[in-house]
Amino acid sequence: MADDEPKIQLGPFRFRPASVEVPGRPPLPQWKGPLEFALWCQRASPWWIGDMINAGESLFGEEFGEVCGSTLSTEMVSRYASVARRVPPENRRPALSWSAHAAVARLSPADQRRLLAAAEREGWNSDDLHKKVREFVAAQEDKQN
């Protein structure tokens, strides 16, 4: 586990596929870890899904599609896989949303790093970053013309 990843103690909280069971009344300080865990999973899961789809397709080809079944729409499978493929792990910034990374996916790896660093430094949300990417692409096209 990387140093910057949460080290979570789930305590009395029982995580289920579509719920969390909270028996009794755990003291307020016991809530922080499990809540951080749930938020971390939510932010990380698009990457996990995309990376697994890409690895599975690489290993098994079209046959891997059967594993996904009807769990996700074809559109979401394609989107997760595409962003995960185009934004390499070394460019991903856990502090930024998956949507922010999707905004820069069409850029070169160096430009991704630069804009993601700026987004993190400046506190841009994914909408801000989409706008910055459009401006960046337009400026690049102007230079070529």
N, CA, C and O atoms as a GROMACS GRO file, in nm:
protein
  580
    1MET      N    1   0.086  -0.119   0.000
    1MET     CA    2   0.000   0.000   0.000
    1MET      C    3   0.089   0.124   0.000
    1MET      O    4   0.182   0.133   0.081
    2ALA      N    5   0.064   0.217  -0.088
    2ALA     CA    6   0.141   0.341  -0.096
    2ALA      C    7   0.119   0.424   0.029
    2ALA      O    8   0.014   0.417   0.094
    3ASP      N    9   0.220   0.504   0.062
    3ASP     CA   10   0.213   0.587   0.182
    3ASP      C   11   0.096   0.684   0.182
    3ASP      O   12   0.040   0.714   0.288
    4ASP      N   13   0.058   0.734   0.064
    4ASP     CA   14  -0.048   0.835   0.058
    4ASP      C   15  -0.189   0.775   0.053
    4ASP      O   16  -0.287   0.849   0.053
    5GLU      N   17  -0.200   0.643   0.049
    5GLU     CA   18  -0.331   0.580   0.048
    5GLU      C   19  -0.383   0.567   0.190
    5GLU      O   20  -0.305   0.546   0.283
    6PRO      N   21  -0.512   0.580   0.208
    6PRO     CA   22  -0.569   0.570   0.344
    6PRO      C   23  -0.542   0.434   0.407
    6PRO      O   24  -0.548   0.331   0.340
    7LYS      N   25  -0.512   0.435   0.532
    7LYS     CA   26  -0.499   0.313   0.611
    7LYS      C   27  -0.624   0.309   0.699
    7LYS      O   28  -0.633   0.380   0.799
    8ILE      N   29  -0.719   0.226   0.660
    8ILE     CA   30  -0.853   0.231   0.717
    8ILE      C   31  -0.879   0.115   0.811
    8ILE      O   32  -0.850  -0.001   0.778
    9GLN      N   33  -0.932   0.145   0.925
    9GLN     CA   34  -0.986   0.043   1.015
    9GLN      C   35  -1.137   0.054   1.005
    9GLN      O   36  -1.195   0.158   1.034
   10LEU      N   37  -1.201  -0.054   0.963
   10LEU     CA   38  -1.344  -0.049   0.942
   10LEU      C   39  -1.425  -0.061   1.070
   10LEU      O   40  -1.543  -0.027   1.073
   11GLY      N   41  -1.363  -0.108   1.175
   11GLY     CA   42  -1.431  -0.117   1.305
   11GLY      C   43  -1.564  -0.189   1.295
   11GLY      O   44  -1.571  -0.296   1.235
   12PRO      N   45  -1.670  -0.134   1.352
   12PRO     CA   46  -1.799  -0.202   1.354
   12PRO      C   47  -1.878  -0.189   1.223
   12PRO      O   48  -1.984  -0.250   1.208
   13PHE      N   49  -1.826  -0.112   1.129
   13PHE     CA   50  -1.900  -0.087   1.005
   13PHE      C   51  -1.885  -0.205   0.911
   13PHE      O   52  -1.774  -0.249   0.881
   14ARG      N   53  -1.998  -0.257   0.864
   14ARG     CA   54  -2.000  -0.371   0.775
   14ARG      C   55  -2.044  -0.326   0.636
   14ARG      O   56  -2.159  -0.285   0.615
   15PHE      N   57  -1.952  -0.333   0.541
   15PHE     CA   58  -1.980  -0.290   0.404
   15PHE      C   59  -2.040  -0.405   0.326
   15PHE      O   60  -1.986  -0.516   0.324
   16ARG      N   61  -2.153  -0.378   0.260
   16ARG     CA   62  -2.223  -0.474   0.176
   16ARG      C   63  -2.228  -0.417   0.035
   16ARG      O   64  -2.195  -0.300   0.015
   17PRO      N   65  -2.269  -0.496  -0.065
   17PRO     CA   66  -2.271  -0.444  -0.202
   17PRO      C   67  -2.354  -0.317  -0.221
   17PRO      O   68  -2.319  -0.233  -0.305
   18ALA      N   69  -2.461  -0.301  -0.147
   18ALA     CA   70  -2.546  -0.183  -0.168
   18ALA      C   71  -2.582  -0.114  -0.038
   18ALA      O   72  -2.681  -0.040  -0.031
   19SER      N   73  -2.502  -0.137   0.068
   19SER     CA   74  -2.533  -0.073   0.195
   19SER      C   75  -2.415  -0.084   0.290
   19SER      O   76  -2.319  -0.158   0.266
   20VAL      N   77  -2.425  -0.010   0.397
   20VAL     CA   78  -2.332  -0.024   0.509
   20VAL      C   79  -2.418  -0.043   0.633
   20VAL      O   80  -2.506   0.037   0.663
   21GLU      N   81  -2.391  -0.151   0.706
   21GLU     CA   82  -2.462  -0.176   0.830
   21GLU      C   83  -2.383  -0.110   0.943
   21GLU      O   84  -2.262  -0.131   0.956
   22VAL      N   85  -2.454  -0.031   1.023
   22VAL     CA   86  -2.391   0.038   1.136
   22VAL      C   87  -2.461  -0.010   1.262
   22VAL      O   88  -2.563   0.046   1.302
   23PRO      N   89  -2.405  -0.113   1.325
   23PRO     CA   90  -2.470  -0.164   1.446
   23PRO      C   91  -2.450  -0.069   1.565
   23PRO      O   92  -2.342  -0.014   1.583
   24GLY      N   93  -2.552  -0.053   1.641
   24GLY     CA   94  -2.543   0.031   1.760
   24GLY      C   95  -2.518   0.177   1.726
   24GLY      O   96  -2.568   0.229   1.626
   25ARG      N   97  -2.441   0.240   1.812
   25ARG     CA   98  -2.409   0.382   1.794
   25ARG      C   99  -2.259   0.402   1.816
   25ARG      O  100  -2.215   0.442   1.924
   26PRO      N  101  -2.179   0.373   1.710
   26PRO     CA  102  -2.034   0.390   1.725
   26PRO      C  103  -2.003   0.536   1.757
   26PRO      O  104  -2.069   0.627   1.707
   27PRO      N  105  -1.902   0.559   1.840
   27PRO     CA  106  -1.864   0.697   1.871
   27PRO      C  107  -1.821   0.771   1.744
   27PRO      O  108  -1.767   0.711   1.651
   28LEU      N  109  -1.845   0.899   1.742
   28LEU     CA  110  -1.816   0.982   1.626
   28LEU      C  111  -1.676   0.962   1.569
   28LEU      O  112  -1.663   0.953   1.447
   29PRO      N  113  -1.571   0.953   1.649
   29PRO     CA  114  -1.436   0.934   1.592
   29PRO      C  115  -1.421   0.806   1.510
   29PRO      O  116  -1.334   0.800   1.424
   30GLN      N  117  -1.504   0.704   1.536
   30GLN     CA  118  -1.494   0.578   1.461
   30GLN      C  119  -1.551   0.589   1.319
   30GLN      O  120  -1.533   0.497   1.240
   31TRP      N  121  -1.618   0.696   1.286
   31TRP     CA  122  -1.681   0.712   1.155
   31TRP      C  123  -1.582   0.756   1.047
   31TRP      O  124  -1.601   0.724   0.930
   32LYS      N  125  -1.478   0.826   1.085
   32LYS     CA  126  -1.389   0.887   0.987
   32LYS      C  127  -1.325   0.784   0.894
   32LYS      O  128  -1.332   0.799   0.772
   33GLY      N  129  -1.263   0.682   0.949
   33GLY     CA  130  -1.195   0.582   0.868
   33GLY      C  131  -1.285   0.513   0.767
   33GLY      O  132  -1.253   0.510   0.648
   34PRO      N  133  -1.397   0.458   0.811
   34PRO     CA  134  -1.486   0.392   0.715
   34PRO      C  135  -1.540   0.487   0.608
   34PRO      O  136  -1.556   0.448   0.492
   35LEU      N  137  -1.568   0.610   0.646
   35LEU     CA  138  -1.616   0.706   0.546
   35LEU      C  139  -1.507   0.736   0.444
   35LEU      O  140  -1.534   0.743   0.324
   36GLU      N  141  -1.384   0.755   0.490
   36GLU     CA  142  -1.272   0.777   0.398
   36GLU      C  143  -1.256   0.658   0.304
   36GLU      O  144  -1.231   0.675   0.184
   37PHE      N  145  -1.270   0.537   0.358
   37PHE     CA  146  -1.260   0.416   0.276
   37PHE      C  147  -1.365   0.417   0.165
   37PHE      O  148  -1.332   0.392   0.049
   38ALA      N  149  -1.488   0.447   0.200
   38ALA     CA  150  -1.596   0.449   0.100
   38ALA      C  151  -1.569   0.554  -0.008
   38ALA      O  152  -1.589   0.528  -0.126
   39LEU      N  153  -1.524   0.671   0.033
   39LEU     CA  154  -1.494   0.777  -0.064
   39LEU      C  155  -1.375   0.739  -0.152
   39LEU      O  156  -1.376   0.766  -0.272
   40TRP      N  157  -1.275   0.677  -0.093
   40TRP     CA  158  -1.157   0.633  -0.168
   40TRP      C  159  -1.196   0.531  -0.273
   40TRP      O  160  -1.151   0.537  -0.388
   41CYS      N  161  -1.281   0.435  -0.234
   41CYS     CA  162  -1.327   0.334  -0.330
   41CYS      C  163  -1.404   0.398  -0.445
   41CYS      O  164  -1.386   0.359  -0.561
   42GLN      N  165  -1.489   0.494  -0.413
   42GLN     CA  166  -1.568   0.560  -0.516
   42GLN      C  167  -1.477   0.631  -0.617
   42GLN      O  168  -1.501   0.626  -0.738
   43ARG      N  169  -1.372   0.696  -0.569
   43ARG     CA  170  -1.281   0.769  -0.657
   43ARG      C  171  -1.191   0.675  -0.735
   43ARG      O  172  -1.155   0.704  -0.850
   44ALA      N  173  -1.153   0.563  -0.675
   44ALA     CA  174  -1.059   0.471  -0.738
   44ALA      C  175  -1.126   0.374  -0.835
   44ALA      O  176  -1.061   0.325  -0.928
   45SER      N  177  -1.253   0.344  -0.814
   45SER     CA  178  -1.315   0.237  -0.891
   45SER      C  179  -1.317   0.258  -1.042
   45SER      O  180  -1.301   0.160  -1.114
   46PRO      N  181  -1.336   0.379  -1.096
   46PRO     CA  182  -1.328   0.390  -1.242
   46PRO      C  183  -1.191   0.348  -1.297
   46PRO      O  184  -1.183   0.289  -1.405
   47TRP      N  185  -1.085   0.378  -1.222
   47TRP     CA  186  -0.951   0.337  -1.264
   47TRP      C  187  -0.938   0.186  -1.257
   47TRP      O  188  -0.887   0.122  -1.349
   48TRP      N  189  -0.984   0.127  -1.146
   48TRP     CA  190  -0.975  -0.019  -1.132
   48TRP      C  191  -1.049  -0.088  -1.246
   48TRP      O  192  -0.998  -0.183  -1.305
   49ILE      N  193  -1.169  -0.039  -1.275
   49ILE     CA  194  -1.251  -0.100  -1.382
   49ILE      C  195  -1.180  -0.085  -1.516
   49ILE      O  196  -1.168  -0.182  -1.590
   50GLY      N  197  -1.135   0.036  -1.548
   50GLY     CA  198  -1.069   0.059  -1.676
   50GLY      C  199  -0.943  -0.024  -1.692
   50GLY      O  200  -0.921  -0.083  -1.797
   51ASP      N  201  -0.859  -0.028  -1.588
   51ASP     CA  202  -0.735  -0.105  -1.596
   51ASP      C  203  -0.764  -0.254  -1.610
   51ASP      O  204  -0.694  -0.323  -1.684
   52MET      N  205  -0.866  -0.304  -1.539
   52MET     CA  206  -0.899  -0.446  -1.550
   52MET      C  207  -0.954  -0.480  -1.688
   52MET      O  208  -0.922  -0.585  -1.744
   53ILE      N  209  -1.037  -0.392  -1.743
   53ILE     CA  210  -1.091  -0.416  -1.878
   53ILE      C  211  -0.977  -0.420  -1.979
   53ILE      O  212  -0.972  -0.509  -2.064
   54ASN      N  213  -0.885  -0.323  -1.970
   54ASN     CA  214  -0.773  -0.319  -2.065
   54ASN      C  215  -0.684  -0.442  -2.052
   54ASN      O  216  -0.644  -0.501  -2.152
   55ALA      N  217  -0.654  -0.482  -1.928
   55ALA     CA  218  -0.570  -0.600  -1.908
   55ALA      C  219  -0.642  -0.727  -1.955
   55ALA      O  220  -0.582  -0.812  -2.020
   56GLY      N  221  -0.771  -0.737  -1.922
   56GLY     CA  222  -0.848  -0.854  -1.964
   56GLY      C  223  -0.859  -0.866  -2.115
   56GLY      O  224  -0.845  -0.974  -2.171
   57GLU      N  225  -0.884  -0.753  -2.181
   57GLU     CA  226  -0.893  -0.754  -2.328
   57GLU      C  227  -0.758  -0.787  -2.391
   57GLU      O  228  -0.751  -0.855  -2.493
   58SER      N  229  -0.652  -0.738  -2.330
   58SER     CA  230  -0.517  -0.767  -2.380
   58SER      C  231  -0.486  -0.916  -2.369
   58SER      O  232  -0.425  -0.975  -2.458
   59LEU      N  233  -0.528  -0.976  -2.259
   59LEU     CA  234  -0.500  -1.118  -2.237
   59LEU      C  235  -0.595  -1.212  -2.311
   59LEU      O  236  -0.552  -1.316  -2.361
   60PHE      N  237  -0.724  -1.174  -2.318
   60PHE     CA  238  -0.824  -1.268  -2.369
   60PHE      C  239  -0.899  -1.221  -2.494
   60PHE      O  240  -0.981  -1.296  -2.547
   61GLY      N  241  -0.872  -1.100  -2.540
   61GLY     CA  242  -0.940  -1.049  -2.658
   61GLY      C  243  -1.088  -1.030  -2.637
   61GLY      O  244  -1.134  -0.999  -2.527
   62GLU      N  245  -1.165  -1.049  -2.744
   62GLU     CA  246  -1.310  -1.027  -2.740
   62GLU      C  247  -1.380  -1.118  -2.640
   62GLU      O  248  -1.486  -1.084  -2.588
   63GLU      N  249  -1.321  -1.231  -2.614
   63GLU     CA  250  -1.378  -1.327  -2.519
   63GLU      C  251  -1.396  -1.263  -2.381
   63GLU      O  252  -1.486  -1.301  -2.305
   64PHE      N  253  -1.310  -1.167  -2.349
   64PHE     CA  254  -1.317  -1.102  -2.218
   64PHE      C  255  -1.448  -1.026  -2.200
   64PHE      O  256  -1.494  -1.011  -2.086
   65GLY      N  257  -1.510  -0.979  -2.307
   65GLY     CA  258  -1.635  -0.905  -2.299
   65GLY      C  259  -1.744  -0.980  -2.224
   65GLY      O  260  -1.831  -0.920  -2.163
   66GLU      N  261  -1.739  -1.113  -2.230
   66GLU     CA  262  -1.838  -1.194  -2.161
   66GLU      C  263  -1.828  -1.179  -2.010
   66GLU      O  264  -1.928  -1.193  -1.940
   67VAL      N  265  -1.708  -1.151  -1.960
   67VAL     CA  266  -1.689  -1.135  -1.816
   67VAL      C  267  -1.764  -1.012  -1.766
   67VAL      O  268  -1.822  -1.013  -1.657
   68CYS      N  269  -1.763  -0.907  -1.847
   68CYS     CA  270  -1.833  -0.783  -1.808
   68CYS      C  271  -1.983  -0.804  -1.806
   68CYS      O  272  -2.054  -0.742  -1.727
   69GLY      N  273  -2.032  -0.892  -1.893
   69GLY     CA  274  -2.175  -0.921  -1.897
   69GLY      C  275  -2.258  -0.795  -1.905
   69GLY      O  276  -2.226  -0.703  -1.981
   70SER      N  277  -2.364  -0.790  -1.827
   70SER     CA  278  -2.453  -0.674  -1.828
   70SER      C  279  -2.430  -0.586  -1.706
   70SER      O  280  -2.516  -0.504  -1.671
   71THR      N  281  -2.315  -0.602  -1.642
   71THR     CA  282  -2.286  -0.525  -1.521
   71THR      C  283  -2.279  -0.376  -1.551
   71THR      O  284  -2.329  -0.293  -1.475
   72LEU      N  285  -2.215  -0.342  -1.662
   72LEU     CA  286  -2.201  -0.202  -1.704
   72LEU      C  287  -2.250  -0.188  -1.847
   72LEU      O  288  -2.250  -0.284  -1.924
   73SER      N  289  -2.292  -0.068  -1.881
   73SER     CA  290  -2.331  -0.043  -2.021
   73SER      C  291  -2.205  -0.049  -2.107
   73SER      O  292  -2.095  -0.023  -2.059
   74THR      N  293  -2.223  -0.082  -2.232
   74THR     CA  294  -2.111  -0.085  -2.327
   74THR      C  295  -2.043   0.051  -2.333
   74THR      O  296  -1.920   0.059  -2.344
   75GLU      N  297  -2.122   0.156  -2.324
   75GLU     CA  298  -2.066   0.292  -2.327
   75GLU      C  299  -1.973   0.317  -2.208
   75GLU      O  300  -1.865   0.374  -2.225
   76MET      N  301  -2.014   0.276  -2.088
   76MET     CA  302  -1.930   0.299  -1.970
   76MET      C  303  -1.806   0.210  -1.973
   76MET      O  304  -1.698   0.255  -1.936
   77VAL      N  305  -1.820   0.087  -2.017
   77VAL     CA  306  -1.703  -0.002  -2.031
   77VAL      C  307  -1.602   0.064  -2.123
   77VAL      O  308  -1.483   0.070  -2.092
   78SER      N  309  -1.650   0.113  -2.237
   78SER     CA  310  -1.562   0.177  -2.335
   78SER      C  311  -1.497   0.302  -2.278
   78SER      O  312  -1.378   0.326  -2.299
   79ARG      N  313  -1.574   0.382  -2.206
   79ARG     CA  314  -1.522   0.507  -2.149
   79ARG      C  315  -1.418   0.481  -2.041
   79ARG      O  316  -1.311   0.543  -2.042
   80TYR      N  317  -1.447   0.391  -1.948
   80TYR     CA  318  -1.349   0.358  -1.844
   80TYR      C  319  -1.220   0.305  -1.906
   80TYR      O  320  -1.110   0.347  -1.868
   81ALA      N  321  -1.234   0.214  -2.001
   81ALA     CA  322  -1.116   0.154  -2.064
   81ALA      C  323  -1.036   0.259  -2.141
   81ALA      O  324  -0.913   0.260  -2.135
   82SER      N  325  -1.104   0.346  -2.213
   82SER     CA  326  -1.037   0.447  -2.293
   82SER      C  327  -0.957   0.544  -2.208
   82SER      O  328  -0.841   0.571  -2.237
   83VAL      N  329  -1.018   0.596  -2.103
   83VAL     CA  330  -0.947   0.692  -2.016
   83VAL      C  331  -0.831   0.622  -1.946
   83VAL      O  332  -0.722   0.679  -1.937
   84ALA      N  333  -0.852   0.502  -1.896
   84ALA     CA  334  -0.744   0.429  -1.829
   84ALA      C  335  -0.629   0.398  -1.924
   84ALA      O  336  -0.513   0.400  -1.884
   85ARG      N  337  -0.661   0.371  -2.050
   85ARG     CA  338  -0.558   0.341  -2.150
   85ARG      C  339  -0.479   0.466  -2.186
   85ARG      O  340  -0.357   0.460  -2.203
   86ARG      N  341  -0.549   0.580  -2.198
   86ARG     CA  342  -0.484   0.702  -2.246
   86ARG      C  343  -0.417   0.785  -2.138
   86ARG      O  344  -0.329   0.866  -2.167
   87VAL      N  345  -0.459   0.766  -2.012
   87VAL     CA  346  -0.395   0.838  -1.901
   87VAL      C  347  -0.316   0.735  -1.821
   87VAL      O  348  -0.374   0.661  -1.742
   88PRO      N  349  -0.184   0.730  -1.841
   88PRO     CA  350  -0.106   0.627  -1.774
   88PRO      C  351  -0.105   0.646  -1.622
   88PRO      O  352  -0.120   0.758  -1.573
   89PRO      N  353  -0.088   0.536  -1.548
   89PRO     CA  354  -0.091   0.545  -1.402
   89PRO      C  355   0.001   0.652  -1.344
   89PRO      O  356  -0.034   0.716  -1.245
   90GLU      N  357   0.117   0.672  -1.404
   90GLU     CA  358   0.210   0.772  -1.350
   90GLU      C  359   0.158   0.915  -1.366
   90GLU      O  360   0.209   1.006  -1.300
   91ASN      N  361   0.059   0.937  -1.451
   91ASN     CA  362   0.000   1.071  -1.468
   91ASN      C  363  -0.121   1.093  -1.378
   91ASN      O  364  -0.166   1.207  -1.362
   92ARG      N  365  -0.174   0.988  -1.321
   92ARG     CA  366  -0.298   0.999  -1.243
   92ARG      C  367  -0.270   1.063  -1.107
   92ARG      O  368  -0.171   1.033  -1.041
   93ARG      N  369  -0.360   1.152  -1.069
   93ARG     CA  370  -0.347   1.224  -0.941
   93ARG      C  371  -0.468   1.191  -0.854
   93ARG      O  372  -0.580   1.232  -0.885
   94PRO      N  373  -0.446   1.116  -0.747
   94PRO     CA  374  -0.557   1.074  -0.661
   94PRO      C  375  -0.641   1.189  -0.606
   94PRO      O  376  -0.759   1.170  -0.576
   95ALA      N  377  -0.583   1.307  -0.593
   95ALA     CA  378  -0.659   1.420  -0.540
   95ALA      C  379  -0.761   1.474  -0.640
   95ALA      O  380  -0.852   1.548  -0.603
   96LEU      N  381  -0.745   1.438  -0.767
   96LEU     CA  382  -0.837   1.486  -0.871
   96LEU      C  383  -0.936   1.377  -0.909
   96LEU      O  384  -0.906   1.258  -0.897
   97SER      N  385  -1.053   1.418  -0.954
   97SER     CA  386  -1.157   1.323  -0.993
   97SER      C  387  -1.120   1.250  -1.121
   97SER      O  388  -1.034   1.293  -1.198
   98TRP      N  389  -1.187   1.137  -1.141
   98TRP     CA  390  -1.171   1.064  -1.265
   98TRP      C  391  -1.216   1.151  -1.383
   98TRP      O  392  -1.155   1.147  -1.490
   99SER      N  393  -1.320   1.229  -1.364
   99SER     CA  394  -1.369   1.318  -1.470
   99SER      C  395  -1.264   1.420  -1.511
   99SER      O  396  -1.255   1.456  -1.628
  100ALA      N  397  -1.186   1.466  -1.415
  100ALA     CA  398  -1.078   1.560  -1.448
  100ALA      C  399  -0.976   1.491  -1.539
  100ALA      O  400  -0.926   1.550  -1.634
  101HIS      N  401  -0.946   1.366  -1.510
  101HIS     CA  402  -0.853   1.292  -1.593
  101HIS      C  403  -0.912   1.265  -1.732
  101HIS      O  404  -0.841   1.268  -1.832
  102ALA      N  405  -1.042   1.238  -1.736
  102ALA     CA  406  -1.107   1.218  -1.866
  102ALA      C  407  -1.094   1.343  -1.952
  102ALA      O  408  -1.085   1.334  -2.074
  103ALA      N  409  -1.093   1.460  -1.888
  103ALA     CA  410  -1.082   1.586  -1.963
  103ALA      C  411  -0.949   1.597  -2.036
  103ALA      O  412  -0.944   1.656  -2.144
  104VAL      N  413  -0.843   1.540  -1.980
  104VAL     CA  414  -0.710   1.554  -2.041
  104VAL      C  415  -0.669   1.431  -2.121
  104VAL      O  416  -0.559   1.428  -2.177
  105ALA      N  417  -0.754   1.330  -2.127
  105ALA     CA  418  -0.716   1.202  -2.188
  105ALA      C  419  -0.670   1.215  -2.333
  105ALA      O  420  -0.588   1.136  -2.378
  106ARG      N  421  -0.722   1.311  -2.406
  106ARG     CA  422  -0.685   1.323  -2.549
  106ARG      C  423  -0.552   1.393  -2.570
  106ARG      O  424  -0.503   1.399  -2.683
  107LEU      N  425  -0.493   1.445  -2.464
  107LEU     CA  426  -0.367   1.516  -2.474
  107LEU      C  427  -0.248   1.420  -2.464
  107LEU      O  428  -0.263   1.305  -2.424
  108SER      N  429  -0.131   1.470  -2.500
  108SER     CA  430  -0.009   1.390  -2.485
  108SER      C  431   0.017   1.369  -2.336
  108SER      O  432  -0.031   1.447  -2.253
  109PRO      N  433   0.092   1.265  -2.301
  109PRO     CA  434   0.123   1.242  -2.159
  109PRO      C  435   0.187   1.364  -2.091
  109PRO      O  436   0.154   1.396  -1.977
  110ALA      N  437   0.277   1.432  -2.160
  110ALA     CA  438   0.343   1.551  -2.100
  110ALA      C  439   0.241   1.662  -2.074
  110ALA      O  440   0.243   1.725  -1.969
  111ASP      N  441   0.152   1.685  -2.170
  111ASP     CA  442   0.049   1.788  -2.152
  111ASP      C  443  -0.051   1.748  -2.044
  111ASP      O  444  -0.100   1.833  -1.970
  112GLN      N  445  -0.081   1.618  -2.035
  112GLN     CA  446  -0.167   1.570  -1.926
  112GLN      C  447  -0.106   1.605  -1.792
  112GLN      O  448  -0.173   1.661  -1.705
  113ARG      N  449   0.023   1.572  -1.775
  113ARG     CA  450   0.090   1.599  -1.648
  113ARG      C  451   0.086   1.747  -1.613
  113ARG      O  452   0.059   1.784  -1.499
  114ARG      N  453   0.112   1.831  -1.712
  114ARG     CA  454   0.116   1.975  -1.689
  114ARG      C  455  -0.020   2.028  -1.647
  114ARG      O  456  -0.031   2.103  -1.550
  115LEU      N  457  -0.126   1.990  -1.719
  115LEU     CA  458  -0.259   2.041  -1.688
  115LEU      C  459  -0.316   1.980  -1.560
  115LEU      O  460  -0.386   2.048  -1.485
  116LEU      N  461  -0.288   1.853  -1.534
  116LEU     CA  462  -0.335   1.793  -1.410
  116LEU      C  463  -0.265   1.856  -1.289
  116LEU      O  464  -0.328   1.876  -1.185
  117ALA      N  465  -0.137   1.886  -1.303
  117ALA     CA  466  -0.064   1.953  -1.194
  117ALA      C  467  -0.124   2.091  -1.169
  117ALA      O  468  -0.143   2.132  -1.055
  118ALA      N  469  -0.154   2.163  -1.277
  118ALA     CA  470  -0.215   2.296  -1.263
  118ALA      C  471  -0.352   2.285  -1.198
  118ALA      O  472  -0.387   2.367  -1.113
  119ALA      N  473  -0.430   2.186  -1.238
  119ALA     CA  474  -0.564   2.168  -1.180
  119ALA      C  475  -0.554   2.142  -1.030
  119ALA      O  476  -0.631   2.198  -0.952
  120GLU      N  477  -0.460   2.058  -0.991
  120GLU     CA  478  -0.445   2.029  -0.849
  120GLU      C  479  -0.398   2.153  -0.772
  120GLU      O  480  -0.448   2.184  -0.664
  121ARG      N  481  -0.302   2.223  -0.830
  121ARG     CA  482  -0.246   2.342  -0.766
  121ARG      C  483  -0.349   2.455  -0.754
  121ARG      O  484  -0.357   2.522  -0.652
  122GLU      N  485  -0.428   2.474  -0.861
  122GLU     CA  486  -0.523   2.585  -0.868
  122GLU      C  487  -0.661   2.550  -0.813
  122GLU      O  488  -0.746   2.638  -0.797
  123GLY      N  489  -0.684   2.423  -0.783
  123GLY     CA  490  -0.814   2.382  -0.730
  123GLY      C  491  -0.924   2.378  -0.834
  123GLY      O  492  -1.041   2.399  -0.802
  124TRP      N  493  -0.887   2.351  -0.960
  124TRP     CA  494  -0.988   2.344  -1.066
  124TRP      C  495  -1.072   2.218  -1.050
  124TRP      O  496  -1.020   2.113  -1.014
  125ASN      N  497  -1.203   2.230  -1.077
  125ASN     CA  498  -1.288   2.111  -1.082
  125ASN      C  499  -1.285   2.057  -1.226
  125ASN      O  500  -1.217   2.114  -1.311
  126SER      N  501  -1.357   1.950  -1.252
  126SER     CA  502  -1.350   1.889  -1.385
  126SER      C  503  -1.406   1.981  -1.493
  126SER      O  504  -1.358   1.980  -1.606
  127ASP      N  505  -1.507   2.061  -1.460
  127ASP     CA  506  -1.559   2.157  -1.559
  127ASP      C  507  -1.454   2.261  -1.594
  127ASP      O  508  -1.437   2.296  -1.711
  128ASP      N  509  -1.384   2.312  -1.492
  128ASP     CA  510  -1.276   2.408  -1.516
  128ASP      C  511  -1.169   2.347  -1.606
  128ASP      O  512  -1.120   2.410  -1.698
  129LEU      N  513  -1.135   2.222  -1.576
  129LEU     CA  514  -1.030   2.156  -1.652
  129LEU      C  515  -1.074   2.129  -1.796
  129LEU      O  516  -0.994   2.143  -1.888
  130HIS      N  517  -1.200   2.092  -1.817
  130HIS     CA  518  -1.251   2.076  -1.954
  130HIS      C  519  -1.234   2.206  -2.032
  130HIS      O  520  -1.191   2.205  -2.148
  131LYS      N  521  -1.267   2.317  -1.969
  131LYS     CA  522  -1.253   2.447  -2.034
  131LYS      C  523  -1.107   2.476  -2.066
  131LYS      O  524  -1.076   2.523  -2.176
  132LYS      N  525  -1.017   2.450  -1.973
  132LYS     CA  526  -0.874   2.473  -1.994
  132LYS      C  527  -0.820   2.386  -2.107
  132LYS      O  528  -0.736   2.429  -2.186
  133VAL      N  529  -0.868   2.262  -2.114
  133VAL     CA  530  -0.824   2.173  -2.221
  133VAL      C  531  -0.872   2.225  -2.357
  133VAL      O  532  -0.796   2.225  -2.453
  134ARG      N  533  -0.997   2.270  -2.364
  134ARG     CA  534  -1.047   2.327  -2.490
  134ARG      C  535  -0.962   2.447  -2.531
  134ARG      O  536  -0.926   2.461  -2.648
  135GLU      N  537  -0.931   2.535  -2.435
  135GLU     CA  538  -0.846   2.652  -2.465
  135GLU      C  539  -0.706   2.609  -2.510
  135GLU      O  540  -0.650   2.666  -2.603
  136PHE      N  541  -0.652   2.508  -2.444
  136PHE     CA  542  -0.519   2.458  -2.478
  136PHE      C  543  -0.518   2.401  -2.620
  136PHE      O  544  -0.428   2.431  -2.699
  137VAL      N  545  -0.618   2.319  -2.652
  137VAL     CA  546  -0.626   2.258  -2.785
  137VAL      C  547  -0.643   2.366  -2.892
  137VAL      O  548  -0.580   2.359  -2.998
  138ALA      N  549  -0.728   2.465  -2.866
  138ALA     CA  550  -0.748   2.574  -2.961
  138ALA      C  551  -0.619   2.651  -2.982
  138ALA      O  552  -0.588   2.688  -3.096
  139ALA      N  553  -0.544   2.677  -2.877
  139ALA     CA  554  -0.417   2.749  -2.889
  139ALA      C  555  -0.317   2.667  -2.970
  139ALA      O  556  -0.241   2.722  -3.051
  140GLN      N  557  -0.316   2.535  -2.949
  140GLN     CA  558  -0.226   2.448  -3.026
  140GLN      C  559  -0.262   2.450  -3.175
  140GLN      O  560  -0.174   2.452  -3.261
  141GLU      N  561  -0.393   2.449  -3.204
  141GLU     CA  562  -0.438   2.453  -3.344
  141GLU      C  563  -0.403   2.587  -3.407
  141GLU      O  564  -0.365   2.591  -3.525
  142ASP      N  565  -0.414   2.696  -3.331
  142ASP     CA  566  -0.377   2.829  -3.383
  142ASP      C  567  -0.229   2.834  -3.417
  142ASP      O  568  -0.191   2.895  -3.517
  143LYS      N  569  -0.145   2.770  -3.337
  143LYS     CA  570   0.000   2.767  -3.363
  143LYS      C  571   0.032   2.693  -3.493
  143LYS      O  572   0.126   2.728  -3.565
  144GLN      N  573  -0.048   2.590  -3.522
  144GLN     CA  574  -0.024   2.509  -3.641
  144GLN      C  575  -0.073   2.579  -3.768
  144GLN      O  576  -0.029   2.546  -3.878
  145ASN      N  577  -0.163   2.674  -3.753
  145ASN     CA  578  -0.218   2.744  -3.872
  145ASN      C  579  -0.146   2.870  -3.903
  145ASN      O  580  -0.181   2.939  -3.999
   0.00000   0.00000   0.00000
